[in-house]
Amino acid sequence: MEPLKVEGGKGVVSLESTGVIHLSWASGVRIEETDARAAMAAVNEVADGGEYPMLVDMATTSSVTRAARAVFSIPCAASRIALLGASPVDRVLANFFLGVHIPPCPTRFFTSRSEAMNWLGQVSGASAH
């Protein structure tokens, strides 16, 4: 399936050949509630009724509003979520989210894409329903 642009244009969602959904946010964006809802709709559309591990590339986002963080705690087609960041600020944002909201599935923060993909791969063979 071709990558799906998130409504509003701030992100792209794709189902990779590895069986992992990849949500990538555009550089420097502020993620608002409407962006979060659009991203979750795109994730569910790409999953087409299945459930898959998901990699969220948040390394270049500038901020995530409180309302958007609340949306991200609603279950979607993700069976587990790896948050991929690049800086101490990304880690603070991710840890704040994980401390304030109960994620809808197992969720961890990584600064290494390969470590994130390895963690997601722990269930990739059995994740699609």
C-alpha contacts under 8 A as a table, 3 or more apart, distances in Angstrom:
res1	aa1	res2	aa2	distance
1	M	14	S	7.29
1	M	15	L	6.86
1	M	46	V	7.73
2	E	14	S	6.79
3	P	12	V	6.39
3	P	13	V	5.58
3	P	14	S	4.40
3	P	15	L	7.40
4	L	12	V	5.60
4	L	13	V	5.13
4	L	14	S	6.12
4	L	42	A	6.80
4	L	46	V	7.48
5	K	9	G	6.12
5	K	10	K	7.93
5	K	11	G	6.08
5	K	12	V	4.43
5	K	13	V	6.34
5	K	42	A	7.71
6	V	9	G	5.43
6	V	10	K	6.38
6	V	11	G	5.11
6	V	12	V	5.41
6	V	13	V	6.85
6	V	35	D	7.68
6	V	38	A	5.87
6	V	39	A	5.44
6	V	42	A	6.07
7	E	10	K	7.55
7	E	35	D	7.36
7	E	38	A	5.54
7	E	39	A	7.39
8	G	35	D	6.87
8	G	38	A	7.71
9	G	12	V	7.69
10	K	25	W	5.89
10	K	26	A	5.33
10	K	29	V	6.69
10	K	31	I	7.97
10	K	35	D	7.21
11	G	23	L	6.90
11	G	24	S	5.48
11	G	25	W	4.18
11	G	26	A	5.42
11	G	39	A	7.25
12	V	22	H	7.95
12	V	23	L	5.79
12	V	24	S	5.37
12	V	25	W	6.58
13	V	21	I	6.97
13	V	22	H	5.57
13	V	23	L	4.53
13	V	24	S	6.51
13	V	39	A	7.55
13	V	42	A	6.47
13	V	43	V	6.31
13	V	46	V	7.34
14	S	21	I	5.64
14	S	22	H	5.31
14	S	23	L	6.78
14	S	43	V	7.85
14	S	46	V	6.58
15	L	19	G	6.42
15	L	20	V	5.82
15	L	21	I	4.39
15	L	22	H	6.28
15	L	46	V	6.36
15	L	47	A	7.21
16	E	19	G	5.53
16	E	20	V	5.39
16	E	21	I	6.05
16	E	22	H	6.93
17	S	20	V	7.34
18	T	124	S	7.93
19	G	52	Y	6.63
19	G	53	P	7.44
19	G	124	S	6.42
19	G	128	A	7.95
20	V	52	Y	5.93
20	V	53	P	5.20
20	V	54	M	5.42
20	V	55	L	6.94
20	V	120	L	7.70
20	V	124	S	7.37
21	I	43	V	7.33
21	I	46	V	7.90
21	I	47	A	7.70
21	I	52	Y	6.42
21	I	53	P	6.25
21	I	54	M	4.51
21	I	55	L	6.21
21	I	78	A	7.79
22	H	54	M	5.74
22	H	55	L	4.87
22	H	56	V	6.04
22	H	57	D	7.57
23	L	39	A	7.80
23	L	43	V	7.72
23	L	54	M	7.36
23	L	55	L	6.21
23	L	56	V	4.78
23	L	57	D	6.18
24	S	56	V	6.00
24	S	57	D	4.80
24	S	58	M	6.87
25	W	29	V	7.29
25	W	56	V	7.97
25	W	57	D	6.36
25	W	58	M	6.14
25	W	60	T	7.26
25	W	61	T	6.62
26	A	29	V	6.05
26	A	60	T	6.98
26	A	61	T	6.99
27	S	60	T	4.71
27	S	61	T	5.76
27	S	62	S	7.85
28	G	60	T	5.57
28	G	61	T	4.79
28	G	62	S	4.92
29	V	60	T	7.60
29	V	61	T	5.03
29	V	62	S	5.50
29	V	63	S	7.05
30	R	61	T	6.36
30	R	62	S	5.42
30	R	63	S	4.80
30	R	64	V	5.80
30	R	65	T	7.53
31	I	35	D	5.76
31	I	36	A	6.64
31	I	61	T	7.60
31	I	63	S	6.22
31	I	64	V	4.68
31	I	65	T	6.25
31	I	68	A	6.58
32	E	35	D	5.21
32	E	36	A	6.34
32	E	64	V	6.40
32	E	65	T	5.49
32	E	67	A	6.94
32	E	68	A	5.25
33	E	36	A	5.10
33	E	37	R	6.21
33	E	65	T	7.02
33	E	67	A	5.17
33	E	68	A	3.99
33	E	69	R	7.75
33	E	71	V	6.80
34	T	37	R	5.12
34	T	38	A	6.09
34	T	68	A	7.45
35	D	38	A	5.05
35	D	39	A	6.05
35	D	68	A	7.43
36	A	39	A	5.06
36	A	40	M	6.20
36	A	68	A	5.36
36	A	69	R	7.85
36	A	71	V	6.23
36	A	72	F	6.72
37	R	40	M	5.20
37	R	41	A	6.19
37	R	68	A	7.74
37	R	71	V	6.52
38	A	41	A	5.08
38	A	42	A	6.20
39	A	42	A	5.06
39	A	43	V	6.16
40	M	43	V	4.97
40	M	44	N	6.19
40	M	72	F	7.79
40	M	76	C	6.58
41	A	44	N	5.17
41	A	45	E	6.12
42	A	45	E	4.95
42	A	46	V	6.09
43	V	46	V	5.24
43	V	47	A	6.15
43	V	76	C	7.43
43	V	77	A	6.59
43	V	78	A	7.96
44	N	47	A	5.08
44	N	48	D	6.27
44	N	49	G	7.08
44	N	76	C	6.34
44	N	77	A	5.36
45	E	48	D	5.20
45	E	49	G	7.76
47	A	50	G	5.07
47	A	51	E	6.40
47	A	52	Y	7.16
47	A	77	A	6.24
49	G	77	A	7.40
49	G	129	H	7.79
50	G	77	A	6.46
50	G	128	A	5.39
50	G	129	H	5.01
51	E	77	A	4.63
51	E	78	A	5.51
51	E	79	S	5.68
51	E	127	S	6.03
51	E	128	A	4.98
51	E	129	H	5.88
52	Y	77	A	6.32
52	Y	78	A	5.07
52	Y	79	S	5.25
52	Y	80	R	7.39
52	Y	124	S	7.12
52	Y	127	S	5.38
52	Y	128	A	5.54
53	P	78	A	5.29
53	P	79	S	4.99
53	P	80	R	4.83
53	P	81	I	6.01
53	P	120	L	5.79
53	P	121	G	7.82
53	P	123	V	7.58
53	P	124	S	6.62
53	P	127	S	6.97
54	M	78	A	5.67
54	M	79	S	7.35
54	M	80	R	6.19
54	M	81	I	4.84
54	M	82	A	6.28
54	M	120	L	7.33
55	L	81	I	5.91
55	L	82	A	4.89
55	L	83	L	6.15
55	L	84	L	6.96
55	L	116	A	7.47
55	L	117	M	7.59
55	L	120	L	7.86
56	V	81	I	7.12
56	V	82	A	6.14
56	V	83	L	4.93
56	V	84	L	5.89
57	D	60	T	7.88
57	D	83	L	6.30
57	D	84	L	4.84
57	D	85	G	6.47
58	M	61	T	5.47
58	M	83	L	6.75
58	M	84	L	5.80
58	M	85	G	5.37
58	M	90	D	7.30
59	A	84	L	6.30
59	A	85	G	3.99
59	A	86	A	5.06
59	A	87	S	7.22
59	A	90	D	6.49
60	T	85	G	7.71
60	T	86	A	7.95
61	T	64	V	7.77
63	S	93	L	7.97
64	V	68	A	6.23
64	V	69	R	6.62
64	V	93	L	7.98
65	T	68	A	5.14
65	T	69	R	6.31
66	R	69	R	5.10
66	R	70	A	6.35
67	A	70	A	5.12
67	A	71	V	6.49
68	A	71	V	5.09
68	A	72	F	6.40
69	R	72	F	5.08
69	R	73	S	6.73
69	R	97	F	6.58
69	R	101	H	7.65
70	A	73	S	5.36
70	A	74	I	7.30
70	A	101	H	7.02
71	V	74	I	5.53
72	F	75	P	7.76
72	F	103	P	7.46
73	S	101	H	6.30
73	S	102	I	6.23
73	S	103	P	4.90
73	S	104	P	5.48
74	I	103	P	7.57
74	I	104	P	5.93
75	P	78	A	7.48
75	P	104	P	4.84
75	P	105	C	7.40
76	C	104	P	7.77
78	A	81	I	6.55
78	A	105	C	7.37
79	S	105	C	6.02
79	S	106	P	7.45
79	S	127	S	6.72
80	R	105	C	5.22
80	R	106	P	4.85
80	R	107	T	5.81
80	R	120	L	6.97
81	I	105	C	7.06
81	I	106	P	6.33
81	I	107	T	4.63
81	I	108	R	6.60
81	I	120	L	7.43
82	A	107	T	5.76
82	A	108	R	5.17
82	A	109	F	5.85
82	A	110	F	6.83
82	A	116	A	5.78
82	A	117	M	7.85
82	A	119	W	7.79
82	A	120	L	6.90
83	L	94	A	7.30
83	L	107	T	7.31
83	L	108	R	6.07
83	L	109	F	4.60
83	L	110	F	6.03
83	L	116	A	7.80
84	L	109	F	6.01
84	L	110	F	4.97
84	L	111	T	5.61
84	L	112	S	7.12
84	L	113	R	6.66
84	L	116	A	7.14
85	G	90	D	5.27
85	G	91	R	6.76
85	G	109	F	7.30
85	G	110	F	6.26
85	G	111	T	5.07
85	G	112	S	7.99
86	A	90	D	6.40
86	A	91	R	7.97
86	A	111	T	5.23
87	S	90	D	5.17
87	S	91	R	6.54
87	S	111	T	7.57
88	P	91	R	5.00
88	P	92	V	6.25
89	V	92	V	5.03
89	V	93	L	6.22
90	D	93	L	5.11
90	D	94	A	6.13
91	R	94	A	5.09
91	R	95	N	5.94
91	R	109	F	6.96
92	V	95	N	5.14
92	V	96	F	5.92
93	L	96	F	5.16
93	L	97	F	6.25
94	A	97	F	5.12
94	A	98	L	6.15
94	A	109	F	6.48
95	N	98	L	4.97
95	N	99	G	5.88
95	N	109	F	7.74
96	F	99	G	5.08
96	F	100	V	6.07
97	F	100	V	5.34
97	F	101	H	5.69
98	L	101	H	5.52
98	L	102	I	6.49
98	L	103	P	6.75
98	L	107	T	7.94
99	G	102	I	7.53
103	P	106	P	6.86
103	P	107	T	6.54
109	F	116	A	7.93
110	F	113	R	7.10
110	F	115	E	7.04
110	F	116	A	5.85
111	T	116	A	7.94
112	S	115	E	5.28
112	S	116	A	6.23
113	R	116	A	5.03
113	R	117	M	6.08
114	S	117	M	5.07
114	S	118	N	6.06
115	E	118	N	5.04
115	E	119	W	6.17
116	A	119	W	5.15
116	A	120	L	6.17
117	M	120	L	4.98
117	M	121	G	5.90
118	N	121	G	4.96
118	N	122	Q	6.57
119	W	122	Q	5.49
120	L	123	V	6.33
120	L	124	S	6.56
121	G	124	S	4.72
121	G	125	G	7.53
122	Q	125	G	7.87
123	V	126	A	5.61
123	V	127	S	5.76
124	S	127	S	5.14
124	S	128	A	7.51
125	G	128	A	7.51
126	A	129	H	7.88
